[in-house]
Amino acid sequence: MDWILFGIFLALMLAGVPLAVAMGLAGTAVVAATGLGMLSLPTNVYTGIAKYPLMAIPVFVIAGLIFERAGVAATIVRFASSIVGQRQGGLAMVAILVAMILGGISGSGPADSAAVGAVMLPSMVKAGYPKEFTAGVIAAAGSTDILIPPSIAFVVYSLLVPQASVPALFAAGMIPGILSGATLMVVAWWLSRRHGFEQPTDEPRPPFWKSLREAGWGLAAPVIILGGMRSGYFTPTEAAVVAVFYGFFVGMVVYRSLTWRGIYDVLVESAEIASVILTVVALASVFAWASNTLGTFDHIAKAMLRTGAPEFAMLILIQVLLLFAGMFLDAISIYFIFLPLLIPIAMHFQWDLVWFGVVITMNMALGQFTPPLGVNLMVTCRMAAVSLESTMPWVIWMVVAMAGTMFLVTFVPELALWLPRSLGYL
């Protein structure tokens, strides 16, 4: 039955059936064929999403959209420009820095790629950057958002791996997220210098203190979210609610850029985005339940361990597997498909599951801007009106650089574990 489960899933996926539907139908077919209990399917779908940590996902989506529509991104761009200044590659570095800051508000790569793209694409193209390069840089920058807390990906990982708490994962992702962003900034600067993008001008850089004051309301959001969780005033789910009400206050009272119609549009769009995420979770839970009942992943994990491969080789194999999967699948689907297989292997080698979650999520971040199905890249290419394939000569450098950072975190676990251990989460 193991082969039937995966055979149906692969056949449906190759036939163009949406991934979540393919997982749900494959799980349902196996349940029906083996008599595992069709009446229990509705219960499993419901219990798949009726979990308290998942409440943070739609609320963080709302928070991100509110801050985007309130004009926070534009003030942060001016602040980042005051830091970077006028230089070759300056705007590309600003785009990455802005995406990293916005990642501390919503934790959604595609949403923040769209927000940064709306602000940075016109100015970067005007400064002489090719549209293909610009789309690639912004997509890569947005990928850091699932590492820098708060992260929707870490919330889902914690749901599937209860041994790893959300606060510990948030803290563990901070340093790898900053390292990834810094690596991308170096690559963007090098490519800009090499190809002569954005020649320096006599235009003065924005005043630092004025820019900081204007961006202060937006910069305070990550401090409130993370500081509140660290101090114990609220849980990650409650932090998302606080972020939403803070965003309403900034947009309607401080900047006065949000109208009641704008709030309605935000709620509608966030409902659509969150419903897609939760539908994937619900249908994937059917696939996971069927595979767990059959023991499918236990069989595969035991077979892999029986090969006698050393720890180092197994780690490399997992990384390559996830890198390949990340080119075709979204992060949440990869978690549901591969974690039941990988967690037993991680526990066999006694790997820290918080560190393992960060490493896996870095793979997901790479997948967000790696063709042929990088979701961030699809967003920015649509905005820039360029084909996804045309970005490859630029994106490949960023993929290689960020993969290097990922392998650094893989083989130096303290880069991920030092902060949560210092904060008392481990």
C-alpha positions as CSV (number, residue, x, y, z in Angstrom):
1,M,0.0,0.0,0.0
2,D,3.0,2.3,0.5
3,W,3.6,2.4,-3.2
4,I,-0.1,2.8,-4.0
5,L,-0.2,5.9,-1.8
6,F,2.8,7.6,-3.5
7,G,1.9,6.3,-6.9
8,I,-1.5,8.0,-6.8
9,F,0.0,11.1,-5.4
10,L,2.7,11.4,-8.1
11,A,0.2,10.5,-10.8
12,L,-2.2,13.2,-9.7
13,M,0.6,15.8,-9.3
14,L,2.0,15.0,-12.8
15,A,-1.6,15.3,-14.2
16,G,-1.6,18.9,-13.0
17,V,-3.9,18.5,-10.0
18,P,-3.1,21.1,-7.3
19,L,-0.7,19.7,-4.8
20,A,-2.9,19.9,-1.7
21,V,-5.8,18.2,-3.6
22,A,-3.4,15.5,-4.8
23,M,-2.3,14.7,-1.2
24,G,-5.9,14.7,0.0
25,L,-7.2,12.4,-2.8
26,A,-4.2,10.0,-2.5
27,G,-4.8,9.7,1.3
28,T,-8.5,9.2,0.8
29,A,-8.0,6.5,-1.9
30,V,-5.7,4.5,0.4
31,V,-8.1,4.9,3.3
32,A,-11.0,3.6,1.2
33,A,-8.9,0.7,-0.2
34,T,-7.6,-0.5,3.1
35,G,-10.7,0.0,5.2
36,L,-9.0,2.3,7.6
37,G,-12.2,4.1,8.3
38,M,-13.8,6.6,5.8
39,L,-16.0,8.1,8.6
40,S,-12.8,9.3,10.4
41,L,-11.7,11.4,7.4
42,P,-13.8,14.5,8.3
43,T,-12.5,14.3,11.9
44,N,-8.9,14.2,10.6
45,V,-9.4,17.1,8.3
46,Y,-10.9,19.2,11.2
47,T,-8.2,18.2,13.7
48,G,-5.6,19.0,11.1
49,I,-6.4,22.7,11.3
50,A,-8.1,23.0,14.8
51,K,-4.8,23.7,16.5
52,Y,-4.1,26.8,18.6
53,P,-0.7,27.7,17.0
54,L,-2.3,27.8,13.6
55,M,-4.4,30.7,14.6
56,A,-1.3,32.8,14.3
57,I,-1.1,32.3,10.5
58,P,-4.1,34.2,9.3
59,V,-3.5,36.9,11.9
60,F,0.1,37.4,10.9
61,V,-1.1,37.6,7.2
62,I,-3.5,40.4,8.2
63,A,-0.7,42.2,10.0
64,G,1.7,42.1,7.1
65,L,-1.0,43.4,4.7
66,I,-2.0,46.2,7.0
67,F,1.6,47.4,7.3
68,E,2.1,47.1,3.6
69,R,-1.1,49.2,2.8
70,A,-0.3,51.7,5.6
71,G,2.8,52.9,3.7
72,V,5.3,51.5,6.2
73,A,7.4,50.0,3.5
74,A,8.1,53.4,1.9
75,T,9.3,54.9,5.2
76,I,11.6,51.9,5.8
77,V,13.0,52.3,2.3
78,R,14.0,55.9,3.1
79,F,15.5,54.7,6.4
80,A,17.5,51.9,4.7
81,S,18.7,54.4,2.0
82,S,20.0,56.7,4.8
83,I,22.1,53.8,6.0
84,V,23.4,52.4,2.7
85,G,23.8,55.8,0.9
86,Q,24.5,56.5,-2.7
87,R,26.8,53.8,-4.2
88,Q,26.9,51.1,-6.8
89,G,24.5,48.4,-5.8
90,G,23.0,50.7,-3.1
91,L,19.3,50.3,-4.1
92,A,19.7,46.5,-4.4
93,M,21.2,46.4,-0.9
94,V,18.3,48.7,0.3
95,A,15.7,46.2,-1.1
96,I,17.3,43.3,0.8
97,L,17.5,45.3,4.0
98,V,13.9,46.5,3.7
99,A,12.7,42.9,3.1
100,M,14.5,41.7,6.2
101,I,12.9,44.4,8.3
102,L,9.4,43.6,6.9
103,G,10.1,40.0,7.7
104,G,9.9,41.0,11.3
105,I,6.3,41.9,10.9
106,S,4.5,39.3,8.7
107,G,6.9,36.4,8.2
108,S,5.5,35.7,4.7
109,G,7.9,35.6,1.8
110,P,5.5,36.2,-1.1
111,A,3.6,39.0,0.7
112,D,6.8,40.9,1.5
113,S,8.2,40.3,-1.9
114,A,5.1,42.0,-3.3
115,A,5.4,44.9,-0.8
116,V,9.1,45.5,-1.5
117,G,8.6,45.1,-5.2
118,A,5.8,47.7,-5.3
119,V,8.2,50.2,-3.7
120,M,11.6,49.2,-5.1
121,L,11.0,48.0,-8.7
122,P,10.3,51.4,-10.3
123,S,13.2,53.1,-8.6
124,M,15.7,50.3,-9.3
125,V,14.7,50.1,-13.0
126,K,15.0,53.9,-13.2
127,A,18.5,53.6,-11.8
128,G,19.6,51.3,-14.5
129,Y,19.1,47.8,-13.0
130,P,17.8,45.2,-15.5
131,K,14.2,44.1,-14.6
132,E,15.4,40.5,-14.5
133,F,18.1,41.3,-11.9
134,T,15.7,43.4,-9.9
135,A,13.0,40.7,-9.8
136,G,15.7,38.1,-8.7
137,V,17.1,40.3,-5.9
138,I,13.7,41.2,-4.5
139,A,12.5,37.5,-4.6
140,A,15.7,36.4,-2.9
141,A,15.4,39.1,-0.3
142,G,11.8,38.0,0.5
143,S,13.0,34.5,1.2
144,T,14.7,35.6,4.4
145,D,11.3,36.5,5.8
146,I,10.5,32.9,6.8
147,L,13.7,32.8,8.8
148,I,13.5,36.1,10.6
149,P,10.8,36.0,13.3
150,P,7.9,35.9,13.3
151,S,7.8,33.1,10.7
152,I,4.7,31.3,9.5
153,A,6.9,28.4,8.5
154,F,8.2,28.0,12.0
155,V,4.7,28.0,13.4
156,V,3.8,25.1,11.0
157,Y,7.0,23.2,11.9
158,S,6.3,23.6,15.6
159,L,2.8,22.1,15.0
160,L,4.3,19.0,13.4
161,V,7.3,18.7,15.8
162,P,6.0,19.5,19.3
163,Q,9.5,19.1,20.8
164,A,10.4,22.4,19.1
165,S,8.6,25.4,20.6
166,V,7.7,28.5,18.6
167,P,9.7,30.9,20.7
168,A,12.8,28.6,20.5
169,L,12.4,28.4,16.7
170,F,11.9,32.2,16.4
171,A,15.1,32.8,18.3
172,A,17.0,30.2,16.4
173,G,16.1,31.7,13.0
174,M,17.3,35.2,13.9
175,I,21.1,34.8,13.3
176,P,20.7,32.5,10.2
177,G,18.2,34.9,8.8
178,I,20.5,37.9,9.2
179,L,23.5,35.9,7.8
180,S,21.4,35.0,4.8
181,G,20.4,38.6,4.2
182,A,24.0,39.8,4.6
183,T,25.2,37.2,2.1
184,L,22.6,38.3,-0.4
185,M,23.7,41.9,0.1
186,V,27.3,41.0,-0.7
187,V,26.3,39.2,-3.9
188,A,24.0,42.0,-5.0
189,W,26.7,44.6,-4.5
190,W,29.3,42.4,-6.3
191,L,27.0,41.9,-9.3
192,S,26.1,45.6,-9.4
193,R,29.8,46.5,-9.4
194,R,30.7,43.9,-12.0
195,H,28.0,45.0,-14.4
196,G,28.0,48.7,-13.7
197,F,24.5,49.1,-12.3
198,E,23.5,52.3,-10.6
199,Q,26.3,54.7,-11.1
200,P,26.8,57.0,-8.0
201,T,25.1,60.4,-8.2
202,D,25.4,63.7,-6.4
203,E,22.0,63.2,-4.9
204,P,22.3,63.5,-1.1
205,R,21.3,60.5,1.0
206,P,18.2,60.9,3.2
207,P,18.9,62.4,6.6
208,F,19.4,59.5,9.0
209,W,17.6,60.8,12.1
210,K,14.6,62.2,10.1
211,S,14.3,58.9,8.3
212,L,14.6,56.9,11.5
213,R,11.9,59.1,13.1
214,E,9.5,58.5,10.1
215,A,10.2,54.8,10.0
216,G,10.0,54.4,13.8
217,W,6.4,53.3,13.9
218,G,7.2,50.5,11.5
219,L,10.5,49.5,13.1
220,A,8.8,49.3,16.5
221,A,6.5,46.5,15.3
222,P,9.1,43.7,15.4
223,V,10.3,45.0,18.8
224,I,6.7,44.8,20.2
225,I,6.1,41.4,18.8
226,L,9.3,39.7,19.8
227,G,9.7,41.7,23.0
228,G,6.2,40.8,24.2
229,M,6.9,37.1,23.6
230,R,10.2,37.3,25.3
231,S,8.8,39.1,28.3
232,G,6.0,36.5,28.6
233,Y,3.2,39.1,28.1
234,F,1.7,37.1,25.2
235,T,2.1,33.9,23.2
236,P,3.1,33.9,19.5
237,T,-0.6,33.7,18.6
238,E,-1.5,36.6,20.9
239,A,1.5,38.5,19.5
240,A,0.0,38.3,16.0
241,V,-3.2,39.9,17.3
242,V,-1.2,42.7,19.0
243,A,0.5,43.3,15.7
244,V,-2.8,43.6,13.9
245,F,-4.2,46.2,16.3
246,Y,-0.9,48.1,16.3
247,G,-1.0,48.1,12.5
248,F,-4.5,49.5,12.6
249,F,-3.4,52.3,14.9
250,V,-0.4,53.2,12.7
251,G,-2.3,53.1,9.5
252,M,-5.4,54.9,10.7
253,V,-4.2,57.3,13.4
254,V,-0.4,57.9,12.7
255,Y,-0.1,57.8,8.9
256,R,-3.8,58.2,8.2
257,S,-3.3,56.2,5.0
258,L,-5.8,53.4,5.8
259,T,-9.5,53.9,5.1
260,W,-12.3,51.7,6.2
261,R,-12.5,50.5,2.5
262,G,-8.8,49.7,2.7
263,I,-9.3,47.7,5.8
264,Y,-12.1,45.8,4.2
265,D,-9.8,45.0,1.2
266,V,-7.1,43.8,3.6
267,L,-9.4,41.5,5.4
268,V,-10.7,40.0,2.2
269,E,-7.2,39.5,0.7
270,S,-5.8,38.0,4.0
271,A,-8.8,35.7,4.2
272,E,-8.0,34.4,0.7
273,I,-4.3,33.9,1.5
274,A,-4.9,32.3,4.8
275,S,-7.6,30.0,3.4
276,V,-5.2,28.6,0.8
277,I,-2.6,27.9,3.5
278,L,-5.1,26.2,5.8
279,T,-6.6,24.2,3.0
280,V,-3.1,22.8,2.2
281,V,-2.7,22.0,5.9
282,A,-6.2,20.3,6.1
283,L,-5.7,18.1,3.0
284,A,-2.1,17.3,3.8
285,S,-3.3,16.0,7.2
286,V,-5.3,13.3,5.4
287,F,-2.2,12.2,3.5
288,A,-0.1,12.3,6.7
289,W,-2.8,10.3,8.6
290,A,-2.9,7.6,5.9
291,S,0.9,7.3,5.7
292,N,1.3,7.2,9.5
293,T,-1.4,4.5,9.8
294,L,0.3,2.4,7.2
295,G,3.8,3.1,8.6
296,T,5.0,4.3,5.2
297,F,7.6,6.8,6.4
298,D,8.8,4.5,9.2
299,H,9.5,1.8,6.6
300,I,11.4,4.3,4.4
301,A,13.3,5.8,7.3
302,K,14.4,2.3,8.6
303,A,15.5,1.4,5.0
304,M,17.6,4.6,4.8
305,L,19.2,3.9,8.2
306,R,19.9,0.2,7.3
307,T,22.2,1.5,4.5
308,G,24.7,2.3,7.3
309,A,25.4,5.7,5.8
310,P,27.4,7.9,8.3
311,E,25.8,10.9,9.9
312,F,27.6,13.3,7.6
313,A,26.5,11.6,4.5
314,M,22.9,11.3,5.7
315,L,22.8,15.0,6.4
316,I,24.1,15.9,2.9
317,L,21.6,13.5,1.4
318,I,18.7,15.2,3.3
319,Q,19.9,18.6,2.2
320,V,20.1,17.6,-1.5
321,L,16.7,16.0,-1.3
322,L,15.1,19.1,0.2
323,L,16.9,21.5,-2.2
324,F,15.5,19.5,-5.1
325,A,12.0,19.3,-3.6
326,G,12.1,23.1,-2.9
327,M,12.3,23.8,-6.6
328,F,8.9,22.3,-7.2
329,L,6.9,22.3,-3.9
330,D,5.9,25.0,-1.4
331,A,7.2,25.0,2.1
332,I,4.1,23.8,3.9
333,S,3.7,20.9,1.5
334,I,7.3,19.9,2.0
335,Y,6.9,19.9,5.8
336,F,3.9,17.5,5.6
337,I,5.4,15.2,3.0
338,F,9.0,14.9,4.3
339,L,8.9,15.6,8.1
340,P,7.3,12.3,9.0
341,L,10.3,10.7,7.2
342,L,13.0,13.0,8.4
343,I,12.2,13.3,12.1
344,P,12.8,9.6,12.9
345,I,16.2,9.9,11.2
346,A,17.0,13.1,13.1
347,M,16.0,11.4,16.4
348,H,18.2,8.4,15.5
349,F,21.2,10.6,15.1
350,Q,20.1,12.7,18.1
351,W,20.1,15.9,16.2
352,D,18.6,19.0,17.9
353,L,15.1,19.4,16.5
354,V,15.2,23.2,16.8
355,W,18.4,23.4,14.8
356,F,17.0,20.8,12.3
357,G,13.9,23.0,11.8
358,V,16.1,26.0,11.0
359,V,18.1,24.0,8.5
360,I,15.0,22.7,6.8
361,T,13.4,26.1,6.7
362,M,16.6,27.5,5.1
363,N,16.0,24.9,2.4
364,M,12.5,26.2,2.0
365,A,13.8,29.8,1.8
366,L,16.0,28.7,-1.1
367,G,13.1,27.1,-2.8
368,Q,11.1,30.3,-2.7
369,F,13.4,31.9,-5.3
370,T,14.7,28.9,-7.2
371,P,13.1,28.1,-10.6
372,P,11.0,26.5,-11.8
373,L,8.4,27.1,-9.0
374,G,9.9,29.7,-6.7
375,V,6.8,31.4,-5.4
376,N,8.6,34.7,-4.5
377,L,10.2,34.7,-8.0
378,M,6.8,34.1,-9.6
379,V,5.4,37.2,-7.7
380,T,8.3,39.5,-8.6
381,C,8.5,38.3,-12.3
382,R,4.8,39.1,-12.7
383,M,5.3,42.5,-11.2
384,A,8.4,43.2,-13.4
385,A,6.7,41.7,-16.6
386,V,9.6,39.4,-17.2
387,S,9.8,35.6,-17.7
388,L,11.0,33.5,-14.8
389,E,13.7,31.9,-17.0
390,S,15.2,35.2,-17.9
391,T,16.2,35.8,-14.2
392,M,18.3,32.6,-14.0
393,P,21.7,34.2,-14.9
394,W,21.3,36.5,-11.8
395,V,19.4,34.2,-9.5
396,I,21.9,31.4,-9.7
397,W,24.5,33.5,-7.9
398,M,22.2,34.2,-5.1
399,V,21.1,30.6,-4.8
400,V,24.7,29.4,-4.6
401,A,25.6,32.1,-2.0
402,M,22.5,31.4,0.2
403,A,23.2,27.6,-0.1
404,G,26.6,28.3,1.2
405,T,25.1,30.0,4.3
406,M,22.7,27.1,4.8
407,F,25.6,24.6,4.8
408,L,27.5,26.8,7.2
409,V,24.5,26.7,9.6
410,T,24.2,23.0,9.0
411,F,27.7,22.2,10.1
412,V,28.0,24.9,12.8
413,P,24.8,24.3,14.8
414,E,25.7,27.0,17.3
415,L,24.8,29.7,14.8
416,A,21.2,28.6,15.3
417,L,21.3,27.3,18.9
418,W,23.3,30.0,20.7
419,L,20.5,32.6,20.9
420,P,17.6,30.4,22.0
421,R,20.0,28.8,24.5
422,S,21.0,32.2,25.8
423,L,17.4,33.2,26.1
424,G,16.5,30.1,28.1
425,Y,14.3,28.4,25.4
426,L,16.5,25.3,25.2
